[in-house]
Amino acid sequence: MHTQMRRLEAHAGRAVGGVADYCDRYGETITEVCQEMCDPRPMKSSPTAAVIHDAMRVAVPADDLSSGKRRAWRDARLAALAVHKQRMKLQESA
């Protein structure tokens, strides 16, 4: 569950309105993909999207998304991961 929430958090960071906004924008596409996987779950304006949105707002306040604070945190973590991977690659080749 934790990994799934992190994925949603990453996606929600792309939509200033959070998960609800993300699901309204991309819900039809998400539903189409789920249908292709034999797992239909309508997401656009769904009760599920509202529950996820509310849970994410507790974890990541709207102000953190709109101010760019969360995006800056994500970017710093991704940069640190890239450095770590590069160091691991150098150690493996040594």
N, C-alpha and C positions, 0 to 999 in steps of 0.2 A: 504494500500500500504506500509506503514512504516513497519509493521510487516513482510510482504513478503520480503522486502529488507533486513531486519535483518536476516531472514532465509537464504537468498542467501549469505549474508555477512559471516555467520557462515560456510556455505558450501565452499565458496570461500577460506576461511582461511585454508582449508585442502589441497588446490591445490595452490602451489606457483605461478602458472601462472594466478591465478584469476579465474573469472567466465568462461572465454573462455576455459581455461584449464580444469576446472571442467566439463563443458558441453561436451568437446571433450572426456573426460574420461568416463563420466557417462550418456551422452546424450541418448544413445540407451536405457538404463534402464529407464531413465526418460520418454522417449517416450512410452515405453511398459506400464509403470504404467498409464500414461495419457490415453492410448488406452483402458486399462481395465476400466477406469473411464468414457469411452465414450467422451473423450476430447483430441483427438490426437493433439500433438504439437511437431513436430520434433525439438530437441534441438541441436543435434550434428552438429557443423559447420553451425548453422542457423543464419539468420539475427537477430532474436530475441536475441540469445545468445550474439551477437556482441553489440547490443544496451545495454543490461544489463551489459555486461563487461565494456563498456565505462562509464556508469553511476556509477558503483561501483569503478572504478579507480579514479573518481572525489572524491568520499566519502572516499575511502581507497587507498592511493597511494601504488604502487607495493613495494616500499622500506619498508613500514610498514609490509607488508606480509612476505617478504623474510627475514627481520631482526628479525622477531619474536615479534616485538613490539605490533602488533595487537593481536596476540595469548596471550601474557602476559596480555594485557588489558582484553581480554575475560575471561581468567582464574581467574583474580582478581574479575571480576564481578560475575562469577559463584560461587566463594568461598563466596563472600558477600551474595549472594542469599541463599546459603546453611545455613549460620549463621542466616540469617533473618528467614528462615523457621523453624529452630531449636528453636529460641527464641519464635516464634509464637506458636509452638507446646507446649512449656513449659508453656506459658501464658494461653493457652486454658485448659491445664490439672490442672492448679492451682485453 
